[in-house]
Amino acid sequence: MKTKDLETILKGDDLDEALKYIGKTSFSAYLCYLIKASGFDNGDILKNANIERSYYYQILKGVRMPSKDKVIALSLALKLDIDKTDRLLKLSNNGSLYPKIKRDAVIMFAIAHGFDLYKTNELLIEHDLRPM
């Protein structure tokens, strides 16, 4: 179902009808799908996202929910675009990137230009912003 159609149903009186159309995709399931589609192995992702091994596997199993910065680090390691990064952020209850927030704008620029975590952190520091 298209988002617009779902919004129309939600404006009506039947919440149960709307909830039937909302997928049950979890953060960990979507992340596992993206990892498989990326062609990267777990070792590369761990290294490029700078995430501790046991924490990473807890995230994949759905035991732990990562912070916004960890989700972005995973996104950078997987070379995801802004849309997929935002979906991961939303599924992890971390909102989404907002271009009018300076730090988010720098991160969005980095994602759009294919930067890795280290280059993104350098860019954040260069602009007097907290690195990930």
N, C-alpha and C positions, 0 to 999 in steps of 0.2 A: 504494500500500500504506500502511496506517495505521502510525503510529509504534509502537504497541503490538505489532502483528504483526511488525514488523521486529525489535523488541527480543526477542520470543520466538524468532525464528530465530537471532539472535545468541547467545542463551543455549545453543543447540544446538551441534552439531559442524561445521556446514557454512557456513563463512565465505563461500565462493564463491557459494552460494545467496543469502545476504543481500546481497552486493555487487551482484548483478544488479538489485536493487530500488532501489538508491540512485541518485538523479538525478545528472546531470552538470552541474547548473546552476553556472555560475561567478559570482563576484562581479560582474564587469563585465556579464555578460549579464543578471543580475537587476537591476542598477542601471539599465541601458538600458531594460529593461522598465518599471521604476518611473517613469523619466523620461518615457517615452512616455505612460504611463497618467496621469501627473500633469497634463499639459497645459501645464506650464511650458516655456519655451524655455531653451536653454543659457545665454544671457546673464543671465536672471533667476537661474538656479541658481548661476552663477559669482559673481554679485554677492551673493546671499543666503547662500552658503556661505563667502564670502571665500576662494576658492581661485584660485590663479593659473591662467590659461587653458591653458598648455601642460601643466601637471601634471594638470589636469582631463581633458584629452583623452587623456593617457597612461593615466589610470585607466579611462576608457571603453573604450580599446583593449585593456586587460588587461596593459599594459606595466608599470605601477606598481600596487602595493597600498598603499592609504592607511592611515594610523594610525587608531587608535580615535577620536580627536578629529575627524579629517577625515571619517570615516564618519558620525559624529553630526552634524557640520556639514551634510553632504549631506542627511541625514535631515531635519534641521530645515528646510533650504531647500525640500525636497520636501513638507513637512508630513506626514510619515509617522507612523503610530502606533507604539507601543512594540513590537508584534509584528514589524512590517516592519523596524524599526530593529534589533531583535535578530537577525533573519535576515541582514540586511546585515553586521552585526558578526561573526556566525558565519562567513559565507562569506568574509569578509576575514581570518579567523583572529585576530580581536580579541576572542574570547569573547562575552559578552553583558553587558547591564546587570544589576547585582545590587542590589536595594533596601536591603540592609544595609550597603552602602558609601555613605557620606555623599554623595560627589560624584556617584555614579551615581543616588542617590535624588533629588538636586536636578535632574539631567538628566532623569530619568523624569518628574518633576513638570512640568518645562518642556515636554516632549513632549506629555504628557497635556493640557496647557492651551494648546497651539498656539503656544508662544513661538517667536520667531525666534532666530537665533544671537546677536544683540546683546542681546536681553532675557535670554536664557539666560546669557550671560557676566556680565551685571549681577547676576543672581541668584547665580551662583557666587561672584563677588567679595563680594557682600553677606554671604555665609556663610563668608568667609575660605577659599575654595577656588580652586584654579588655574583660570583661564578657558581656553577652547579657543583 
